[in-house]
Amino acid sequence: MKAKVSIIMGSTSDLPVMEKAAKVLNDFKIPFEINALSAHRTPEEVEKFAKNAKENGIQAIIAGAGMAAHLPGVIAAMTSIPVIGVPINASLDGMDALLSIAQMPPGIPVATVGINGAMNAGILAAQILAVGDEDLQEAIIEFKEGLKEKIVKANEELSTVKYDYKTN
């Protein structure tokens, strides 16, 4: 099946973070591709990717980058497809990447998740695709219900934890 989401990372060293987006897309049975492209080291390849993404069937792009983190914005400047930026904690606790991705000029939006937040990027990409896919919409609703159930169960378990004032 042809990829609907493209996961792009600035370097293969970003894979431990970005594979969380891949796992989410796999769980939702959304076909994706994953590649390393650098806005600074392979700018021609980034341009070729961004300008051809739509005709290649891509409906959402997840772009992760650390440090200066120009990759998501460069891609967003060259495509009409929604771009979700994942700031990678490579330096300065990831704040440099977060600000580089979030502070885009008017007209070039990049949806930005938290530092190392590739899981949320995968969920957001699924939600974007679900706008036109009732089955995927239902799967996301079930996923979110599961999150609620985990918290309810955790609180039930926590209610059994008591402070033992006799031994302390």
C-alpha positions in Angstrom: 0.0 0.0 0.0 1.2 3.5 -0.8 2.4 5.7 2.1 -0.1 8.3 3.3 2.2 9.8 5.9 5.9 10.6 5.6 8.2 10.6 8.6 11.3 12.7 8.0 14.1 13.1 10.4 17.2 15.4 10.2 19.5 12.5 11.1 19.3 8.8 11.7 20.3 9.6 15.3 16.7 10.9 15.7 15.3 7.4 15.0 14.8 6.4 18.7 12.4 9.4 19.0 10.8 9.2 15.6 10.1 5.5 15.7 7.4 6.3 18.3 5.4 8.1 15.5 5.9 5.0 13.3 4.5 2.8 16.0 1.4 4.9 16.3 0.9 4.8 12.6 1.4 1.1 12.5 -1.1 0.6 15.3 -3.7 2.6 13.3 -2.8 0.7 10.2 -1.8 3.9 8.3 0.9 3.2 5.6 3.9 5.4 6.0 7.4 6.0 4.8 10.4 7.0 6.8 13.6 8.8 5.7 16.5 10.9 6.9 16.8 14.3 5.1 18.8 17.3 6.3 17.8 20.8 5.6 21.5 21.7 5.8 23.3 18.7 4.4 20.9 17.6 1.7 18.8 20.7 0.8 18.2 19.6 -2.8 16.7 16.3 -1.6 14.5 18.1 0.9 13.2 20.3 -1.9 12.5 17.4 -4.2 10.7 15.5 -1.4 8.6 18.5 -0.4 7.6 19.5 -3.9 6.6 16.0 -4.9 5.0 14.8 -1.6 1.4 15.6 -2.8 1.7 13.8 -6.1 3.3 10.9 -4.3 0.1 10.5 -2.2 1.4 11.9 1.1 -1.4 13.5 3.2 0.6 14.5 6.3 4.3 14.9 7.0 5.9 14.4 10.4 9.3 16.1 10.5 11.7 15.8 13.4 14.8 17.8 13.9 17.1 19.0 16.7 19.3 22.0 17.4 18.6 24.7 14.7 15.7 22.4 13.5 15.0 24.1 10.2 13.7 20.9 8.5 10.0 21.1 9.4 9.8 24.8 8.3 11.7 24.3 5.1 9.4 21.4 4.1 6.3 23.5 5.1 7.5 26.4 2.9 7.5 24.1 -0.2 4.2 22.1 0.2 0.5 22.6 1.0 0.5 19.3 3.0 0.2 19.7 6.8 3.6 19.4 8.5 3.9 18.3 12.1 7.2 19.3 13.7 8.9 17.2 16.4 11.6 19.1 18.3 14.4 16.7 19.2 16.3 17.1 22.4 19.8 17.3 20.9 21.1 20.4 22.8 19.8 23.0 25.2 17.2 20.5 26.5 15.5 20.7 23.1 14.4 24.3 23.7 16.4 25.5 20.6 14.6 23.0 18.4 11.2 23.8 19.9 11.5 27.5 19.3 12.9 27.0 15.8 9.9 24.8 14.8 7.2 26.7 16.7 8.2 30.3 15.7 7.4 30.1 12.0 6.7 33.3 9.9 3.1 34.1 8.9 1.9 31.9 6.1 4.2 28.9 6.8 2.5 27.0 9.7 4.1 24.0 11.3 2.0 22.1 13.9 4.4 21.6 16.7 4.3 18.9 19.4 6.4 18.8 22.6 10.1 18.0 22.8 10.6 14.4 21.7 6.8 14.2 21.3 6.8 11.9 18.2 4.0 9.8 19.7 1.7 12.8 19.7 2.8 13.7 16.2 1.7 10.2 15.0 -1.7 10.6 16.7 -2.1 14.1 15.2 -1.3 12.8 11.7 -3.9 10.0 12.3 -6.4 12.6 13.3 -5.7 14.7 10.2 -6.3 11.6 8.0 -9.4 10.6 10.0 -11.2 13.8 8.8 -12.1 11.9 5.7 -12.0 8.3 7.0 -14.9 7.2 9.3 -13.1 3.9 10.3 -10.0 5.7 11.3 -12.0 8.2 13.2 -13.6 5.3 15.2 -10.2 3.8 15.9 -9.0 7.1 17.3 -12.1 7.4 19.5 -11.4 3.8 20.8 -7.7 4.7 21.4 -8.7 7.8 23.5 -11.3 5.8 25.5 -8.4 3.3 26.3 -6.4 6.2 27.6 -9.2 7.2 29.9 -9.6 3.6 31.1 -5.9 3.4 32.0 -6.2 6.4 34.3 -9.4 5.1 35.9 -7.6 1.7 36.6 -4.5 3.5 37.9 -6.6 5.5 40.3 -8.3 2.3 41.5 -4.8 0.8 42.2 -3.6 4.0 43.9 -6.6 4.0 46.2 -5.2 0.9 47.9 -1.9 2.7 48.8 -2.1 4.0 52.3 0.3 5.8 54.6 1.3 3.6 57.4 1.6 6.1 60.2 2.4 3.4 62.8 5.7 2.4 61.2 6.8 5.9 60.2 
